[in-house]
Amino acid sequence: MPETTGAYEAMTYEQLVEALEQVTNRLASDDLGIEDAADLYEEAGRLHAAAADRLAKVKERIDRLQGLTSEGPAAP
């Protein structure tokens, strides 16, 4: 899994969610040491933040497009 925010930018929203699910499944396993659990928890936080940011950008884009179709061109 990517370790830097820059690597997350190349991932689709769906890939981010899938990676988050994989991390969550690993966190749920019984054979995980405390250090590994902390690392995975941090990774989950980064993945969640990247997915939430991607979703917010898409929502902004949709809102802008809806403004273009319902009211004519939106002001820049």
N, CA, C, O and CB atoms as a CASP TS submission, in Angstrom:
PFRMAT TS
TARGET T0000
AUTHOR 0000-0000-0000
METHOD Language model
MODEL 1
PARENT N/A
ATOM      1  N   MET     1       0.818  -1.180   0.000  1.00  0.00           N
ATOM      2  CA  MET     1       0.000   0.000   0.000  1.00  0.00           C
ATOM      3  C   MET     1       0.867   1.250   0.000  1.00  0.00           C
ATOM      4  O   MET     1       1.973   1.234   0.540  1.00  0.00           O
ATOM      5  CB  MET     1      -0.934  -0.006   1.192  1.00  0.00           C
ATOM      6  N   PRO     2       0.390   2.315  -0.588  1.00  0.00           N
ATOM      7  CA  PRO     2       1.188   3.535  -0.652  1.00  0.00           C
ATOM      8  C   PRO     2       1.450   4.107   0.731  1.00  0.00           C
ATOM      9  O   PRO     2       0.600   4.022   1.617  1.00  0.00           O
ATOM     10  CB  PRO     2       0.495   4.572  -1.515  1.00  0.00           C
ATOM     11  N   GLU     3       2.617   4.684   0.910  1.00  0.00           N
ATOM     12  CA  GLU     3       2.985   5.256   2.199  1.00  0.00           C
ATOM     13  C   GLU     3       2.949   6.776   2.194  1.00  0.00           C
ATOM     14  O   GLU     3       3.039   7.392   3.256  1.00  0.00           O
ATOM     15  CB  GLU     3       4.357   4.786   2.595  1.00  0.00           C
ATOM     16  N   THR     4       2.820   7.395   1.027  1.00  0.00           N
ATOM     17  CA  THR     4       2.839   8.850   0.974  1.00  0.00           C
ATOM     18  C   THR     4       1.546   9.373   0.381  1.00  0.00           C
ATOM     19  O   THR     4       0.878   8.693  -0.398  1.00  0.00           O
ATOM     20  CB  THR     4       4.034   9.347   0.164  1.00  0.00           C
ATOM     21  N   THR     5       1.208  10.586   0.760  1.00  0.00           N
ATOM     22  CA  THR     5       0.004  11.213   0.248  1.00  0.00           C
ATOM     23  C   THR     5       0.056  11.332  -1.266  1.00  0.00           C
ATOM     24  O   THR     5      -0.970  11.170  -1.927  1.00  0.00           O
ATOM     25  CB  THR     5      -0.190  12.584   0.878  1.00  0.00           C
ATOM     26  N   GLY     6       1.227  11.610  -1.832  1.00  0.00           N
ATOM     27  CA  GLY     6       1.371  11.726  -3.273  1.00  0.00           C
ATOM     28  C   GLY     6       0.957  10.464  -3.997  1.00  0.00           C
ATOM     29  O   GLY     6       0.371  10.527  -5.078  1.00  0.00           O
ATOM     30  N   ALA     7       1.255   9.325  -3.413  1.00  0.00           N
ATOM     31  CA  ALA     7       0.873   8.053  -4.031  1.00  0.00           C
ATOM     32  C   ALA     7      -0.641   7.883  -4.026  1.00  0.00           C
ATOM     33  O   ALA     7      -1.196   7.261  -4.932  1.00  0.00           O
ATOM     34  CB  ALA     7       1.538   6.877  -3.301  1.00  0.00           C
ATOM     35  N   TYR     8      -1.303   8.423  -3.030  1.00  0.00           N
ATOM     36  CA  TYR     8      -2.768   8.330  -2.973  1.00  0.00           C
ATOM     37  C   TYR     8      -3.422   9.116  -4.103  1.00  0.00           C
ATOM     38  O   TYR     8      -4.508   8.756  -4.557  1.00  0.00           O
ATOM     39  CB  TYR     8      -3.282   8.839  -1.624  1.00  0.00           C
ATOM     40  N   GLU     9      -2.783  10.170  -4.555  1.00  0.00           N
ATOM     41  CA  GLU     9      -3.353  10.995  -5.613  1.00  0.00           C
ATOM     42  C   GLU     9      -3.509  10.216  -6.913  1.00  0.00           C
ATOM     43  O   GLU     9      -4.375  10.538  -7.726  1.00  0.00           O
ATOM     44  CB  GLU     9      -2.488  12.220  -5.844  1.00  0.00           C
ATOM     45  N   ALA    10      -2.691   9.209  -7.115  1.00  0.00           N
ATOM     46  CA  ALA    10      -2.763   8.402  -8.329  1.00  0.00           C
ATOM     47  C   ALA    10      -3.853   7.336  -8.236  1.00  0.00           C
ATOM     48  O   ALA    10      -4.194   6.700  -9.233  1.00  0.00           O
ATOM     49  CB  ALA    10      -1.416   7.744  -8.602  1.00  0.00           C
ATOM     50  N   MET    11      -4.399   7.145  -7.031  1.00  0.00           N
ATOM     51  CA  MET    11      -5.419   6.110  -6.830  1.00  0.00           C
ATOM     52  C   MET    11      -6.810   6.677  -7.066  1.00  0.00           C
ATOM     53  O   MET    11      -7.079   7.845  -6.784  1.00  0.00           O
ATOM     54  CB  MET    11      -5.322   5.519  -5.413  1.00  0.00           C
ATOM     55  N   THR    12      -7.689   5.830  -7.588  1.00  0.00           N
ATOM     56  CA  THR    12      -9.083   6.231  -7.732  1.00  0.00           C
ATOM     57  C   THR    12      -9.761   6.166  -6.370  1.00  0.00           C
ATOM     58  O   THR    12      -9.217   5.586  -5.430  1.00  0.00           O
ATOM     59  CB  THR    12      -9.821   5.331  -8.763  1.00  0.00           C
ATOM     60  N   TYR    13     -10.936   6.754  -6.262  1.00  0.00           N
ATOM     61  CA  TYR    13     -11.707   6.682  -5.023  1.00  0.00           C
ATOM     62  C   TYR    13     -11.967   5.224  -4.658  1.00  0.00           C
ATOM     63  O   TYR    13     -11.847   4.834  -3.496  1.00  0.00           O
ATOM     64  CB  TYR    13     -13.040   7.453  -5.161  1.00  0.00           C
ATOM     65  N   GLU    14     -12.320   4.436  -5.647  1.00  0.00           N
ATOM     66  CA  GLU    14     -12.612   3.027  -5.409  1.00  0.00           C
ATOM     67  C   GLU    14     -11.382   2.279  -4.894  1.00  0.00           C
ATOM     68  O   GLU    14     -11.495   1.417  -4.022  1.00  0.00           O
ATOM     69  CB  GLU    14     -13.124   2.373  -6.689  1.00  0.00           C
ATOM     70  N   GLN    15     -10.217   2.608  -5.431  1.00  0.00           N
ATOM     71  CA  GLN    15      -8.985   1.977  -4.963  1.00  0.00           C
ATOM     72  C   GLN    15      -8.672   2.385  -3.524  1.00  0.00           C
ATOM     73  O   GLN    15      -8.209   1.566  -2.729  1.00  0.00           O
ATOM     74  CB  GLN    15      -7.815   2.347  -5.882  1.00  0.00           C
ATOM     75  N   LEU    16      -8.924   3.638  -3.196  1.00  0.00           N
ATOM     76  CA  LEU    16      -8.713   4.109  -1.832  1.00  0.00           C
ATOM     77  C   LEU    16      -9.615   3.365  -0.855  1.00  0.00           C
ATOM     78  O   LEU    16      -9.168   2.936   0.209  1.00  0.00           O
ATOM     79  CB  LEU    16      -8.965   5.616  -1.741  1.00  0.00           C
ATOM     80  N   VAL    17     -10.877   3.214  -1.217  1.00  0.00           N
ATOM     81  CA  VAL    17     -11.819   2.498  -0.354  1.00  0.00           C
ATOM     82  C   VAL    17     -11.418   1.037  -0.206  1.00  0.00           C
ATOM     83  O   VAL    17     -11.494   0.481   0.890  1.00  0.00           O
ATOM     84  CB  VAL    17     -13.244   2.599  -0.913  1.00  0.00           C
ATOM     85  N   GLU    18     -10.994   0.414  -1.294  1.00  0.00           N
ATOM     86  CA  GLU    18     -10.561  -0.982  -1.233  1.00  0.00           C
ATOM     87  C   GLU    18      -9.337  -1.130  -0.324  1.00  0.00           C
ATOM     88  O   GLU    18      -9.266  -2.062   0.478  1.00  0.00           O
ATOM     89  CB  GLU    18     -10.241  -1.508  -2.648  1.00  0.00           C
ATOM     90  N   ALA    19      -8.386  -0.218  -0.449  1.00  0.00           N
ATOM     91  CA  ALA    19      -7.198  -0.270   0.406  1.00  0.00           C
ATOM     92  C   ALA    19      -7.579  -0.059   1.865  1.00  0.00           C
ATOM     93  O   ALA    19      -7.010  -0.695   2.752  1.00  0.00           O
ATOM     94  CB  ALA    19      -6.169   0.786  -0.033  1.00  0.00           C
ATOM     95  N   LEU    20      -8.534   0.826   2.121  1.00  0.00           N
ATOM     96  CA  LEU    20      -9.003   1.052   3.485  1.00  0.00           C
ATOM     97  C   LEU    20      -9.678  -0.196   4.040  1.00  0.00           C
ATOM     98  O   LEU    20      -9.501  -0.532   5.211  1.00  0.00           O
ATOM     99  CB  LEU    20      -9.971   2.240   3.529  1.00  0.00           C
ATOM    100  N   GLU    21     -10.440  -0.874   3.213  1.00  0.00           N
ATOM    101  CA  GLU    21     -11.072  -2.124   3.647  1.00  0.00           C
ATOM    102  C   GLU    21     -10.026  -3.183   3.981  1.00  0.00           C
ATOM    103  O   GLU    21     -10.177  -3.921   4.954  1.00  0.00           O
ATOM    104  CB  GLU    21     -12.021  -2.650   2.560  1.00  0.00           C
ATOM    105  N   GLN    22      -8.973  -3.258   3.182  1.00  0.00           N
ATOM    106  CA  GLN    22      -7.907  -4.225   3.447  1.00  0.00           C
ATOM    107  C   GLN    22      -7.209  -3.925   4.773  1.00  0.00           C
ATOM    108  O   GLN    22      -6.916  -4.834   5.549  1.00  0.00           O
ATOM    109  CB  GLN    22      -6.886  -4.222   2.301  1.00  0.00           C
ATOM    110  N   VAL    23      -6.948  -2.647   5.022  1.00  0.00           N
ATOM    111  CA  VAL    23      -6.314  -2.258   6.284  1.00  0.00           C
ATOM    112  C   VAL    23      -7.238  -2.585   7.450  1.00  0.00           C
ATOM    113  O   VAL    23      -6.784  -3.083   8.480  1.00  0.00           O
ATOM    114  CB  VAL    23      -5.959  -0.749   6.281  1.00  0.00           C
ATOM    115  N   THR    24      -8.516  -2.312   7.298  1.00  0.00           N
ATOM    116  CA  THR    24      -9.488  -2.603   8.351  1.00  0.00           C
ATOM    117  C   THR    24      -9.535  -4.099   8.650  1.00  0.00           C
ATOM    118  O   THR    24      -9.592  -4.501   9.812  1.00  0.00           O
ATOM    119  CB  THR    24     -10.883  -2.099   7.948  1.00  0.00           C
ATOM    120  N   ASN    25      -9.511  -4.914   7.616  1.00  0.00           N
ATOM    121  CA  ASN    25      -9.505  -6.363   7.808  1.00  0.00           C
ATOM    122  C   ASN    25      -8.242  -6.816   8.536  1.00  0.00           C
ATOM    123  O   ASN    25      -8.297  -7.695   9.396  1.00  0.00           O
ATOM    124  CB  ASN    25      -9.621  -7.081   6.459  1.00  0.00           C
ATOM    125  N   ARG    26      -7.119  -6.221   8.193  1.00  0.00           N
ATOM    126  CA  ARG    26      -5.866  -6.585   8.865  1.00  0.00           C
ATOM    127  C   ARG    26      -5.898  -6.161  10.327  1.00  0.00           C
ATOM    128  O   ARG    26      -5.385  -6.870  11.193  1.00  0.00           O
ATOM    129  CB  ARG    26      -4.662  -5.941   8.154  1.00  0.00           C
ATOM    130  N   LEU    27      -6.504  -4.998  10.606  1.00  0.00           N
ATOM    131  CA  LEU    27      -6.630  -4.545  11.991  1.00  0.00           C
ATOM    132  C   LEU    27      -7.508  -5.487  12.810  1.00  0.00           C
ATOM    133  O   LEU    27      -7.310  -5.632  14.016  1.00  0.00           O
ATOM    134  CB  LEU    27      -7.203  -3.129  12.034  1.00  0.00           C
ATOM    135  N   ALA    28      -8.463  -6.118  12.166  1.00  0.00           N
ATOM    136  CA  ALA    28      -9.385  -7.020  12.862  1.00  0.00           C
ATOM    137  C   ALA    28      -8.763  -8.387  13.150  1.00  0.00           C
ATOM    138  O   ALA    28      -9.335  -9.179  13.899  1.00  0.00           O
ATOM    139  CB  ALA    28     -10.648  -7.200  12.040  1.00  0.00           C
ATOM    140  N   SER    29      -7.607  -8.668  12.565  1.00  0.00           N
ATOM    141  CA  SER    29      -6.993  -9.978  12.775  1.00  0.00           C
ATOM    142  C   SER    29      -6.446 -10.085  14.200  1.00  0.00           C
ATOM    143  O   SER    29      -6.053  -9.088  14.806  1.00  0.00           O
ATOM    144  CB  SER    29      -5.867 -10.222  11.744  1.00  0.00           C
ATOM    145  N   ASP    30      -6.428 -11.302  14.714  1.00  0.00           N
ATOM    146  CA  ASP    30      -5.984 -11.549  16.083  1.00  0.00           C
ATOM    147  C   ASP    30      -4.470 -11.593  16.239  1.00  0.00           C
ATOM    148  O   ASP    30      -3.964 -11.445  17.352  1.00  0.00           O
ATOM    149  CB  ASP    30      -6.564 -12.834  16.569  1.00  0.00           C
ATOM    150  N   ASP    31      -3.753 -11.790  15.169  1.00  0.00           N
ATOM    151  CA  ASP    31      -2.302 -11.995  15.267  1.00  0.00           C
ATOM    152  C   ASP    31      -1.495 -10.743  14.942  1.00  0.00           C
ATOM    153  O   ASP    31      -0.450 -10.824  14.297  1.00  0.00           O
ATOM    154  CB  ASP    31      -1.881 -13.110  14.343  1.00  0.00           C
ATOM    155  N   LEU    32      -1.971  -9.606  15.382  1.00  0.00           N
ATOM    156  CA  LEU    32      -1.336  -8.328  15.066  1.00  0.00           C
ATOM    157  C   LEU    32      -0.711  -7.754  16.333  1.00  0.00           C
ATOM    158  O   LEU    32      -1.370  -7.633  17.365  1.00  0.00           O
ATOM    159  CB  LEU    32      -2.363  -7.329  14.454  1.00  0.00           C
ATOM    160  N   GLY    33       0.565  -7.403  16.241  1.00  0.00           N
ATOM    161  CA  GLY    33       1.246  -6.782  17.367  1.00  0.00           C
ATOM    162  C   GLY    33       0.818  -5.333  17.524  1.00  0.00           C
ATOM    163  O   GLY    33       0.258  -4.739  16.603  1.00  0.00           O
ATOM    164  N   ILE    34       1.082  -4.772  18.682  1.00  0.00           N
ATOM    165  CA  ILE    34       0.644  -3.413  18.989  1.00  0.00           C
ATOM    166  C   ILE    34       1.289  -2.378  18.067  1.00  0.00           C
ATOM    167  O   ILE    34       0.630  -1.420  17.664  1.00  0.00           O
ATOM    168  CB  ILE    34       0.964  -3.080  20.438  1.00  0.00           C
ATOM    169  N   GLU    35       2.564  -2.558  17.727  1.00  0.00           N
ATOM    170  CA  GLU    35       3.234  -1.607  16.830  1.00  0.00           C
ATOM    171  C   GLU    35       2.646  -1.675  15.426  1.00  0.00           C
ATOM    172  O   GLU    35       2.421  -0.651  14.781  1.00  0.00           O
ATOM    173  CB  GLU    35       4.747  -1.885  16.780  1.00  0.00           C
ATOM    174  N   ASP    36       2.401  -2.897  14.964  1.00  0.00           N
ATOM    175  CA  ASP    36       1.794  -3.055  13.645  1.00  0.00           C
ATOM    176  C   ASP    36       0.376  -2.481  13.621  1.00  0.00           C
ATOM    177  O   ASP    36      -0.043  -1.880  12.631  1.00  0.00           O
ATOM    178  CB  ASP    36       1.771  -4.537  13.243  1.00  0.00           C
ATOM    179  N   ALA    37      -0.347  -2.670  14.708  1.00  0.00           N
ATOM    180  CA  ALA    37      -1.701  -2.133  14.794  1.00  0.00           C
ATOM    181  C   ALA    37      -1.679  -0.606  14.731  1.00  0.00           C
ATOM    182  O   ALA    37      -2.511   0.003  14.059  1.00  0.00           O
ATOM    183  CB  ALA    37      -2.386  -2.605  16.088  1.00  0.00           C
ATOM    184  N   ALA    38      -0.732   0.004  15.427  1.00  0.00           N
ATOM    185  CA  ALA    38      -0.617   1.464  15.399  1.00  0.00           C
ATOM    186  C   ALA    38      -0.264   1.953  13.998  1.00  0.00           C
ATOM    187  O   ALA    38      -0.811   2.953  13.535  1.00  0.00           O
ATOM    188  CB  ALA    38       0.442   1.941  16.409  1.00  0.00           C
ATOM    189  N   ASP    39       0.643   1.257  13.322  1.00  0.00           N
ATOM    190  CA  ASP    39       1.016   1.628  11.955  1.00  0.00           C
ATOM    191  C   ASP    39      -0.201   1.530  11.018  1.00  0.00           C
ATOM    192  O   ASP    39      -0.446   2.414  10.197  1.00  0.00           O
ATOM    193  CB  ASP    39       2.168   0.720  11.443  1.00  0.00           C
ATOM    194  N   LEU    40      -0.941   0.446  11.164  1.00  0.00           N
ATOM    195  CA  LEU    40      -2.127   0.260  10.315  1.00  0.00           C
ATOM    196  C   LEU    40      -3.197   1.301  10.621  1.00  0.00           C
ATOM    197  O   LEU    40      -3.885   1.771   9.715  1.00  0.00           O
ATOM    198  CB  LEU    40      -2.705  -1.149  10.502  1.00  0.00           C
ATOM    199  N   TYR    41      -3.338   1.657  11.882  1.00  0.00           N
ATOM    200  CA  TYR    41      -4.310   2.683  12.260  1.00  0.00           C
ATOM    201  C   TYR    41      -3.952   4.016  11.601  1.00  0.00           C
ATOM    202  O   TYR    41      -4.827   4.720  11.098  1.00  0.00           O
ATOM    203  CB  TYR    41      -4.367   2.839  13.801  1.00  0.00           C
ATOM    204  N   GLU    42      -2.673   4.355  11.607  1.00  0.00           N
ATOM    205  CA  GLU    42      -2.227   5.583  10.938  1.00  0.00           C
ATOM    206  C   GLU    42      -2.487   5.507   9.434  1.00  0.00           C
ATOM    207  O   GLU    42      -2.934   6.476   8.821  1.00  0.00           O
ATOM    208  CB  GLU    42      -0.728   5.829  11.204  1.00  0.00           C
ATOM    209  N   GLU    43      -2.204   4.354   8.855  1.00  0.00           N
ATOM    210  CA  GLU    43      -2.447   4.155   7.421  1.00  0.00           C
ATOM    211  C   GLU    43      -3.932   4.324   7.101  1.00  0.00           C
ATOM    212  O   GLU    43      -4.296   4.947   6.103  1.00  0.00           O
ATOM    213  CB  GLU    43      -1.960   2.756   6.976  1.00  0.00           C
ATOM    214  N   ALA    44      -4.779   3.764   7.955  1.00  0.00           N
ATOM    215  CA  ALA    44      -6.218   3.901   7.759  1.00  0.00           C
ATOM    216  C   ALA    44      -6.630   5.368   7.801  1.00  0.00           C
ATOM    217  O   ALA    44      -7.477   5.799   7.019  1.00  0.00           O
ATOM    218  CB  ALA    44      -6.985   3.103   8.823  1.00  0.00           C
ATOM    219  N   GLY    45      -6.043   6.123   8.694  1.00  0.00           N
ATOM    220  CA  GLY    45      -6.348   7.555   8.775  1.00  0.00           C
ATOM    221  C   GLY    45      -5.958   8.299   7.509  1.00  0.00           C
ATOM    222  O   GLY    45      -6.699   9.156   7.029  1.00  0.00           O
ATOM    223  N   ARG    46      -4.793   7.967   6.970  1.00  0.00           N
ATOM    224  CA  ARG    46      -4.346   8.619   5.731  1.00  0.00           C
ATOM    225  C   ARG    46      -5.246   8.235   4.555  1.00  0.00           C
ATOM    226  O   ARG    46      -5.604   9.082   3.737  1.00  0.00           O
ATOM    227  CB  ARG    46      -2.883   8.242   5.422  1.00  0.00           C
ATOM    228  N   LEU    47      -5.603   6.963   4.478  1.00  0.00           N
ATOM    229  CA  LEU    47      -6.491   6.510   3.401  1.00  0.00           C
ATOM    230  C   LEU    47      -7.861   7.167   3.509  1.00  0.00           C
ATOM    231  O   LEU    47      -8.435   7.596   2.508  1.00  0.00           O
ATOM    232  CB  LEU    47      -6.638   4.981   3.434  1.00  0.00           C
ATOM    233  N   HIS    48      -8.375   7.241   4.724  1.00  0.00           N
ATOM    234  CA  HIS    48      -9.681   7.867   4.931  1.00  0.00           C
ATOM    235  C   HIS    48      -9.648   9.335   4.520  1.00  0.00           C
ATOM    236  O   HIS    48     -10.556   9.816   3.842  1.00  0.00           O
ATOM    237  CB  HIS    48     -10.114   7.738   6.401  1.00  0.00           C
ATOM    238  N   ALA    49      -8.603  10.041   4.931  1.00  0.00           N
ATOM    239  CA  ALA    49      -8.480  11.454   4.584  1.00  0.00           C
ATOM    240  C   ALA    49      -8.395  11.645   3.070  1.00  0.00           C
ATOM    241  O   ALA    49      -9.018  12.554   2.522  1.00  0.00           O
ATOM    242  CB  ALA    49      -7.248  12.062   5.263  1.00  0.00           C
ATOM    243  N   ALA    50      -7.627  10.794   2.399  1.00  0.00           N
ATOM    244  CA  ALA    50      -7.482  10.896   0.940  1.00  0.00           C
ATOM    245  C   ALA    50      -8.814  10.605   0.250  1.00  0.00           C
ATOM    246  O   ALA    50      -9.178  11.292  -0.704  1.00  0.00           O
ATOM    247  CB  ALA    50      -6.392   9.920   0.430  1.00  0.00           C
ATOM    248  N   ALA    51      -9.544   9.595   0.724  1.00  0.00           N
ATOM    249  CA  ALA    51     -10.841   9.262   0.125  1.00  0.00           C
ATOM    250  C   ALA    51     -11.851  10.375   0.368  1.00  0.00           C
ATOM    251  O   ALA    51     -12.606  10.730  -0.537  1.00  0.00           O
ATOM    252  CB  ALA    51     -11.374   7.936   0.692  1.00  0.00           C
ATOM    253  N   ALA    52     -11.874  10.930   1.576  1.00  0.00           N
ATOM    254  CA  ALA    52     -12.801  12.017   1.892  1.00  0.00           C
ATOM    255  C   ALA    52     -12.497  13.251   1.049  1.00  0.00           C
ATOM    256  O   ALA    52     -13.413  13.924   0.577  1.00  0.00           O
ATOM    257  CB  ALA    52     -12.732  12.367   3.386  1.00  0.00           C
ATOM    258  N   ASP    53     -11.210  13.548   0.860  1.00  0.00           N
ATOM    259  CA  ASP    53     -10.815  14.689   0.029  1.00  0.00           C
ATOM    260  C   ASP    53     -11.249  14.473  -1.419  1.00  0.00           C
ATOM    261  O   ASP    53     -11.770  15.387  -2.058  1.00  0.00           O
ATOM    262  CB  ASP    53      -9.289  14.909   0.101  1.00  0.00           C
ATOM    263  N   ARG    54     -11.032  13.262  -1.936  1.00  0.00           N
ATOM    264  CA  ARG    54     -11.431  12.946  -3.302  1.00  0.00           C
ATOM    265  C   ARG    54     -12.942  13.099  -3.466  1.00  0.00           C
ATOM    266  O   ARG    54     -13.410  13.649  -4.463  1.00  0.00           O
ATOM    267  CB  ARG    54     -10.993  11.518  -3.676  1.00  0.00           C
ATOM    268  N   LEU    55     -13.698  12.615  -2.490  1.00  0.00           N
ATOM    269  CA  LEU    55     -15.148  12.701  -2.539  1.00  0.00           C
ATOM    270  C   LEU    55     -15.613  14.153  -2.499  1.00  0.00           C
ATOM    271  O   LEU    55     -16.543  14.523  -3.216  1.00  0.00           O
ATOM    272  CB  LEU    55     -15.764  11.918  -1.385  1.00  0.00           C
ATOM    273  N   ALA    56     -14.987  14.967  -1.680  1.00  0.00           N
ATOM    274  CA  ALA    56     -15.343  16.389  -1.591  1.00  0.00           C
ATOM    275  C   ALA    56     -15.073  17.096  -2.918  1.00  0.00           C
ATOM    276  O   ALA    56     -15.870  17.929  -3.351  1.00  0.00           O
ATOM    277  CB  ALA    56     -14.555  17.076  -0.452  1.00  0.00           C
ATOM    278  N   LYS    57     -13.954  16.769  -3.566  1.00  0.00           N
ATOM    279  CA  LYS    57     -13.636  17.393  -4.851  1.00  0.00           C
ATOM    280  C   LYS    57     -14.653  16.994  -5.927  1.00  0.00           C
ATOM    281  O   LYS    57     -15.043  17.815  -6.757  1.00  0.00           O
ATOM    282  CB  LYS    57     -12.215  17.001  -5.294  1.00  0.00           C
ATOM    283  N   VAL    58     -15.070  15.743  -5.905  1.00  0.00           N
ATOM    284  CA  VAL    58     -16.071  15.289  -6.867  1.00  0.00           C
ATOM    285  C   VAL    58     -17.404  15.984  -6.601  1.00  0.00           C
ATOM    286  O   VAL    58     -18.097  16.386  -7.536  1.00  0.00           O
ATOM    287  CB  VAL    58     -16.238  13.754  -6.799  1.00  0.00           C
ATOM    288  N   LYS    59     -17.758  16.123  -5.330  1.00  0.00           N
ATOM    289  CA  LYS    59     -19.003  16.822  -4.992  1.00  0.00           C
ATOM    290  C   LYS    59     -18.966  18.270  -5.472  1.00  0.00           C
ATOM    291  O   LYS    59     -19.948  18.767  -6.024  1.00  0.00           O
ATOM    292  CB  LYS    59     -19.250  16.776  -3.475  1.00  0.00           C
ATOM    293  N   GLU    60     -17.844  18.945  -5.265  1.00  0.00           N
ATOM    294  CA  GLU    60     -17.690  20.323  -5.759  1.00  0.00           C
ATOM    295  C   GLU    60     -17.851  20.364  -7.273  1.00  0.00           C
ATOM    296  O   GLU    60     -18.500  21.259  -7.813  1.00  0.00           O
ATOM    297  CB  GLU    60     -16.313  20.901  -5.353  1.00  0.00           C
ATOM    298  N   ARG    61     -17.266  19.404  -7.940  1.00  0.00           N
ATOM    299  CA  ARG    61     -17.364  19.353  -9.409  1.00  0.00           C
ATOM    300  C   ARG    61     -18.809  19.150  -9.851  1.00  0.00           C
ATOM    301  O   ARG    61     -19.278  19.805 -10.783  1.00  0.00           O
ATOM    302  CB  ARG    61     -16.477  18.222  -9.973  1.00  0.00           C
ATOM    303  N   ILE    62     -19.510  18.243  -9.181  1.00  0.00           N
ATOM    304  CA  ILE    62     -20.917  17.991  -9.518  1.00  0.00           C
ATOM    305  C   ILE    62     -21.747  19.233  -9.247  1.00  0.00           C
ATOM    306  O   ILE    62     -22.587  19.608 -10.065  1.00  0.00           O
ATOM    307  CB  ILE    62     -21.472  16.792  -8.715  1.00  0.00           C
ATOM    308  N   ASP    63     -21.519  19.877  -8.105  1.00  0.00           N
ATOM    309  CA  ASP    63     -22.255  21.111  -7.790  1.00  0.00           C
ATOM    310  C   ASP    63     -22.012  22.173  -8.854  1.00  0.00           C
ATOM    311  O   ASP    63     -22.937  22.876  -9.262  1.00  0.00           O
ATOM    312  CB  ASP    63     -21.844  21.651  -6.407  1.00  0.00           C
ATOM    313  N   ARG    64     -20.770  22.285  -9.299  1.00  0.00           N
ATOM    314  CA  ARG    64     -20.435  23.271 -10.336  1.00  0.00           C
ATOM    315  C   ARG    64     -21.133  22.913 -11.647  1.00  0.00           C
ATOM    316  O   ARG    64     -21.660  23.792 -12.328  1.00  0.00           O
ATOM    317  CB  ARG    64     -18.898  23.346 -10.548  1.00  0.00           C
ATOM    318  N   LEU    65     -21.139  21.640 -12.000  1.00  0.00           N
ATOM    319  CA  LEU    65     -21.795  21.204 -13.233  1.00  0.00           C
ATOM    320  C   LEU    65     -23.303  21.411 -13.159  1.00  0.00           C
ATOM    321  O   LEU    65     -23.929  21.789 -14.149  1.00  0.00           O
ATOM    322  CB  LEU    65     -21.482  19.732 -13.512  1.00  0.00           C
ATOM    323  N   GLN    66     -23.884  21.166 -11.996  1.00  0.00           N
ATOM    324  CA  GLN    66     -25.316  21.399 -11.842  1.00  0.00           C
ATOM    325  C   GLN    66     -25.638  22.875 -11.983  1.00  0.00           C
ATOM    326  O   GLN    66     -26.680  23.235 -12.530  1.00  0.00           O
ATOM    327  CB  GLN    66     -25.805  20.879 -10.489  1.00  0.00           C
ATOM    328  N   GLY    67     -24.756  23.728 -11.499  1.00  0.00           N
ATOM    329  CA  GLY    67     -24.935  25.166 -11.656  1.00  0.00           C
ATOM    330  C   GLY    67     -24.883  25.562 -13.123  1.00  0.00           C
ATOM    331  O   GLY    67     -25.604  26.467 -13.546  1.00  0.00           O
ATOM    332  N   LEU    68     -24.052  24.905 -13.892  1.00  0.00           N
ATOM    333  CA  LEU    68     -23.939  25.198 -15.321  1.00  0.00           C
ATOM    334  C   LEU    68     -25.217  24.776 -16.065  1.00  0.00           C
ATOM    335  O   LEU    68     -25.666  25.477 -16.972  1.00  0.00           O
ATOM    336  CB  LEU    68     -22.706  24.480 -15.922  1.00  0.00           C
ATOM    337  N   THR    69     -25.788  23.657 -15.689  1.00  0.00           N
ATOM    338  CA  THR    69     -26.944  23.148 -16.431  1.00  0.00           C
ATOM    339  C   THR    69     -28.249  23.778 -15.994  1.00  0.00           C
ATOM    340  O   THR    69     -29.157  23.922 -16.814  1.00  0.00           O
ATOM    341  CB  THR    69     -27.038  21.660 -16.276  1.00  0.00           C
ATOM    342  N   SER    70     -28.380  24.165 -14.719  1.00  0.00           N
ATOM    343  CA  SER    70     -29.652  24.695 -14.246  1.00  0.00           C
ATOM    344  C   SER    70     -29.761  26.210 -14.344  1.00  0.00           C
ATOM    345  O   SER    70     -30.859  26.741 -14.506  1.00  0.00           O
ATOM    346  CB  SER    70     -29.867  24.279 -12.835  1.00  0.00           C
ATOM    347  N   GLU    71     -28.631  26.913 -14.248  1.00  0.00           N
ATOM    348  CA  GLU    71     -28.681  28.364 -14.226  1.00  0.00           C
ATOM    349  C   GLU    71     -27.851  29.017 -15.327  1.00  0.00           C
ATOM    350  O   GLU    71     -27.701  30.238 -15.348  1.00  0.00           O
ATOM    351  CB  GLU    71     -28.219  28.857 -12.898  1.00  0.00           C
ATOM    352  N   GLY    72     -27.333  28.245 -16.204  1.00  0.00           N
ATOM    353  CA  GLY    72     -26.414  28.775 -17.199  1.00  0.00           C
ATOM    354  C   GLY    72     -25.019  28.753 -16.637  1.00  0.00           C
ATOM    355  O   GLY    72     -24.798  28.162 -15.581  1.00  0.00           O
ATOM    356  N   PRO    73     -24.073  29.370 -17.297  1.00  0.00           N
ATOM    357  CA  PRO    73     -22.680  29.341 -16.831  1.00  0.00           C
ATOM    358  C   PRO    73     -22.549  29.955 -15.445  1.00  0.00           C
ATOM    359  O   PRO    73     -23.086  31.029 -15.175  1.00  0.00           O
ATOM    360  CB  PRO    73     -21.770  30.081 -17.816  1.00  0.00           C
ATOM    361  N   ALA    74     -21.821  29.254 -14.564  1.00  0.00           N
ATOM    362  CA  ALA    74     -21.561  29.759 -13.221  1.00  0.00           C
ATOM    363  C   ALA    74     -20.401  30.736 -13.280  1.00  0.00           C
ATOM    364  O   ALA    74     -19.528  30.638 -14.143  1.00  0.00           O
ATOM    365  CB  ALA    74     -21.259  28.601 -12.233  1.00  0.00           C
ATOM    366  N   ALA    75     -20.407  31.669 -12.358  1.00  0.00           N
ATOM    367  CA  ALA    75     -19.310  32.636 -12.282  1.00  0.00           C
ATOM    368  C   ALA    75     -18.059  31.922 -11.805  1.00  0.00           C
ATOM    369  O   ALA    75     -18.148  31.059 -10.931  1.00  0.00           O
ATOM    370  CB  ALA    75     -19.663  33.821 -11.335  1.00  0.00           C
ATOM    371  N   PRO    76     -16.896  32.253 -12.350  1.00  0.00           N
ATOM    372  CA  PRO    76     -15.650  31.577 -11.946  1.00  0.00           C
ATOM    373  C   PRO    76     -15.250  31.877 -10.521  1.00  0.00           C
ATOM    374  O   PRO    76     -14.228  31.379 -10.049  1.00  0.00           O
ATOM    375  CB  PRO    76     -14.526  31.970 -12.862  1.00  0.00           C
TER
END
